Amino acid sequence: EEFRKAEKQRRLEKAHEEKLQQMNGILKDSQARRHFIHQHFHYSSTVRSHHQAAVTIQRAYREAKRHETWWKRQQEAKDKRKRARKTFAALVIQNAWRRYKEWKKFESAYLCPIYTSPVV
């Protein structure tokens, strides 16, 4: 008698464990979760339409956020290119001025005496 009760209890616990494992699998797998909900719960058309509206709003919001982040990235890239162009232009101007000053130094040091000498 005791053995039969213990065996019955063990079988019940094992069935409960299997059910829990199955439910965990369903919870982890989204497709199985949707199938389980579809099988076990039947929504009214009003609830379905409200749910569909909520899903549509969520999608629109996600799309808007995605577009906003994309737009920010585009603007940042544009600003970065603009800064790079300005930096390059500043470098070109600096180099031109440096070369001009070096030429003036060279001219005053070496060419001016030649130009002003009476032999020429």
N, C-alpha and C positions, 0 to 999 in steps of 0.2 A: 504493500500500500504506500509506504513512504517513498519507495523507489519510483512508483508511478507518478506521485505528486511532484517529486524532484525532476523527473524527466519532462513532465508537462511544463513545469516552470522554466526549465532550460530551453525547451522548444519555443515557448513564448518569448523569452529573452532573445533568442537567436532570431526569431522573426522580427522582433522589434529592432534589433541591430541592423538587419538587412533593409528594413523599411527606412531607417535613418540614413544608411549609406546611399540608398536609392534617392532619397530626398536631397542629400548633399550633392549627389551627382547632378540632379535636376537644377539645383540652385547654382552650381558652377557653370553649367552649359546653358547659354541664353536661349538657344533654339529649343532645347528640351523644356526649359522653363516656360517659354511661350506656348508650346504644345500642351504642357500640363495644365496651364491656366485656361487655355482654350477648351480642353476636355472637361475640366471640373467646374468651371464657372461660366455662366452665360449672362452677359451684360445686356441690359435693355438698350434699345436704340438710342435713347437720350444719353445714357452714360457713354456709349460708344462714340457718339458724335462729340460729346464734351472731351473725351479722351483724344479723339482725332484732332480737335481744335488745339488742345494743349500740345500735342506732338508737333503740329504745324507751327505754333508759336515758338516752341523750343528750337525747331529747325531754322526758322527765320532769325531768331536771336543769335544762334550759333553762326549762321551765315553772315549776319551783320558784324559780329565780333571778328570773324575771320577776315572780312573785307577791311575792317578798321585796322587790324594788325598789318594786313598786307599794305594798306595805304601808308601807314606809319613807316614801314620798312622802305617803301618806295621813296618817301620824302627824305628819310635819313640817308639813303643811298645818293639821292640827288644832292643833298647838302654836302655830303662827303666829297662827291665829284667836284662841286663848286669850290669847296675849300682847297681841294688838291690843285684845281686850275689856278686859284688865286696864289697859292704857295709857289707854284711853278713860275707864274708870271713875276712874282716878287724875286725869285731866284734869278730869273733871266735879267731883270733890271739891275739887281745887285752886281751880277757878273759883268754886265755891260758897263756900269759905272766904274767897277774895279779896273776893267781893261782900259777904259778911257783915262782914269787917273794914272795908271801905269804908263800909258802912252805919253801923257803930258809930262810925267817925270823923265821918261826916256828922251823926249823931245827937248826938254829944257836942259838936260844934262849933256846930251851928246850932239843933238842936231843944231841947237841954237848957236853954239860957238862956230860951227861950220858955216851956217847961214850968214853970220855976222862977220866972219873973218874977211879981211880986205883981199885975200888971195883969190877967193872965189869971185 
